[in-house]
Structure formats: C-alpha cells, structure tokens
C-alpha cells in the first residue's frame, strides 16, 4: 500500500510540474521580454546599439524609471532608435536584436573610417542655421545668442540714457553773456 501511495505521489508531482511548466509564458520561455533587453542594452554603455521594433522601444520607455527619464539621455536614445526603426534601420517585426551598431551615436555603422551617410529627404540647413553654427555658439562653453543680444540692447540703452543726460546738462548750463 505504501508503494502505491509513493508511486501516485511521484506521478502527481510529475503531472503538477508538467502543468506548471506548460503554463509559462512565451516571453519567460525565451528569456527576458523585449523591453527589458532594450533597457539592458542602454544600461550597458548609455547607448542603444541593437535594432528593436518600435513596440519594444515604446514599452521600454513606459517601463523606465523616473530618474532614468529625467536625468539621463535614455529618452533621446529611444527617440533615435525609433527614428532608425521607422526609417528602415530597424527590423519590421518580431523581437530580434543585433548588436552591430556603433557606440558613438553618429549613425555611422559601417566602420570608423567610412564617411557618415547623408539622410535622404533632409533639406539643407538654412543660412541662419549655418551662420549660428559658424559663430560657434552651439557648444556648452560658448555664450548663447540671446545673452549676446541682451548685452547689445543693454549697452545701447545705457549709451542712449547717457547721451540724454549729457544733452540735458548742456541745455541747463547757463550761457555766458554775448560779447
């Protein structure tokens, strides 16, 4: 009788284990979910090197912590990866990942010595944009253009006020008697 109970218990445990294994989700069976692979890719070097479907990138953005969204370049990286996926640089579906991208973020994936590819249907920059770029005010250690404009206006106002004050003094000064 004890042998029969032991056999029945072993069979029940085996059936229960098979039932539990059969109810595991496909994402758990394949490993990490797609959005988690995107987060891991970014956490590796603060750059999304792989190619992911747009749905995975959106899920990763939804699952990212508030500090990750506020204090890092993660949202910008997600936007760039979405743009690449929509342009055709990413897969059309599924949750495949290939790690062949460059970590420089320049969009140059074919090698270090190859010239960067020009995007199609992107208009040339305007004269205004090129002038600002030539001024060198696009880096963090340069003076911003609005500050330069305000300094110029402030200087003009001070010179105008000084000129008006000088004119008023000259008019108020008594004139010597005519000879």
C-alpha positions in Angstrom: 0.0 0.0 0.0 2.8 2.5 0.8 4.5 1.7 -2.5 1.3 2.6 -4.3 0.9 5.9 -2.5 4.6 6.7 -3.2 4.1 6.0 -7.0 0.9 8.0 -7.0 2.6 10.9 -5.3 5.5 10.8 -7.7 3.1 10.7 -10.7 1.1 13.6 -9.2 4.2 15.7 -8.6 5.4 15.0 -12.2 2.0 16.0 -13.6 1.9 19.1 -11.5 5.5 20.0 -12.6 4.5 19.5 -16.3 1.4 21.6 -15.8 3.3 24.4 -14.3 6.0 24.3 -17.0 3.3 24.3 -19.7 1.7 27.5 -18.3 4.9 29.6 -18.5 4.5 32.5 -20.9 6.4 32.5 -24.2 8.4 35.6 -23.0 9.6 33.7 -20.0 10.4 30.7 -22.1 12.6 32.8 -24.5 14.3 34.8 -21.7 13.8 38.4 -21.0 11.0 40.5 -22.5 11.9 42.8 -25.4 11.6 46.0 -23.4 14.0 44.6 -20.8 16.6 43.8 -23.4 16.3 47.4 -24.6 16.9 48.7 -21.1 19.8 46.3 -20.6 21.3 47.5 -23.9 21.1 51.1 -22.8 22.5 50.3 -19.3 25.5 48.6 -20.9 27.0 51.8 -22.3 24.3 54.6 -22.3 23.6 53.8 -25.9 21.1 51.6 -27.7 23.3 49.6 -30.0 20.8 47.0 -31.1 17.9 47.2 -33.5 14.5 46.8 -31.9 10.9 47.1 -33.1 9.1 50.3 -32.3 6.7 48.5 -29.9 9.6 47.3 -27.8 11.1 50.7 -27.7 7.8 52.2 -26.5 7.4 49.5 -23.9 11.0 50.2 -22.7 10.1 53.9 -22.4 7.0 53.1 -20.4 8.9 50.7 -18.0 11.9 53.1 -17.5 12.2 54.6 -14.1 11.5 58.3 -13.5 15.1 59.1 -12.7 16.2 57.4 -15.9 13.8 59.6 -17.8 14.7 62.8 -16.0 18.4 62.6 -15.5 19.8 60.6 -18.5 19.9 60.5 -22.2 17.6 57.5 -22.3 14.6 59.3 -23.9 16.8 60.8 -26.6 18.3 57.3 -27.3 14.8 55.8 -27.5 13.7 58.6 -29.9 16.8 58.0 -32.1 16.2 54.2 -32.1 12.6 54.8 -33.0 13.6 57.1 -35.9 16.1 54.5 -37.1 13.4 51.7 -36.9 10.9 53.9 -38.8 13.4 54.8 -41.4 14.1 51.2 -42.1 17.2 50.8 -40.0 15.4 48.5 -37.6 13.5 45.3 -38.0 10.0 45.3 -39.3 8.6 43.0 -36.6 9.4 40.4 -34.0 11.8 40.9 -31.2 15.1 40.2 -32.7 18.2 42.1 -31.7 21.5 42.5 -33.4 24.4 44.3 -31.7 26.2 45.6 -34.8 25.7 49.3 -34.2 28.3 51.8 -33.2 28.5 53.3 -29.8 29.5 56.7 -31.0 25.9 57.6 -31.8 26.9 59.2 -35.1 24.8 56.9 -37.2 28.0 55.6 -38.9 27.6 51.8 -38.6 29.9 50.7 -41.4 33.2 51.4 -39.7 35.3 54.2 -38.2 37.0 55.4 -41.5 33.8 55.4 -43.6 32.2 58.8 -44.2 28.8 59.3 -42.5 25.8 58.6 -44.6 23.6 61.6 -45.6 19.9 61.1 -44.8 17.5 61.1 -47.7 14.9 63.9 -48.0 16.6 66.1 -45.4 16.7 69.7 -46.5 20.0 71.6 -46.3 20.3 73.9 -43.3 19.2 77.5 -43.7 21.5 80.5 -43.9 20.5 81.4 -40.4 21.4 78.0 -39.0 24.7 78.0 -40.8 25.6 81.5 -39.5 24.8 80.4 -36.0 26.9 77.3 -36.4 29.8 79.4 -37.7 29.6 81.7 -34.7 30.4 78.7 -32.5 27.6 79.2 -30.1 26.4 75.5 -30.2 28.8 74.2 -27.5 28.1 74.3 -23.8 31.1 76.6 -23.0 30.1 79.4 -25.5 27.9 82.4 -24.9 24.4 81.8 -26.0 23.0 84.2 -28.7 20.1 85.5 -26.6 22.6 86.6 -24.0 24.7 88.4 -26.6 21.6 90.2 -28.0 20.5 91.3 -24.5 24.0 92.6 -23.8 23.9 94.6 -27.0 20.5 96.0 -26.2 21.6 96.9 -22.7 24.6 98.7 -24.0 22.5 100.6 -26.5 20.1 101.7 -23.7 22.9 102.8 -21.4 24.5 104.9 -24.2 21.1 106.4 -25.0 20.5 107.3 -21.4 24.0 108.8 -21.1 23.5 110.9 -24.2 20.2 112.2 -23.0 21.6 113.1 -19.6 24.5 114.9 -21.2 22.2 116.8 -23.5 20.0 117.8 -20.5 23.1 119.1 -18.6 24.4 121.0 -21.6 21.0 122.7 -22.0 20.7 123.5 -18.3 24.1 125.1 -18.1 24.0 128.9 -18.1 25.3 130.5 -21.2 27.9 133.2 -21.0 26.8 136.7 -21.9 27.2 137.5 -25.6 30.0 139.9 -26.2 
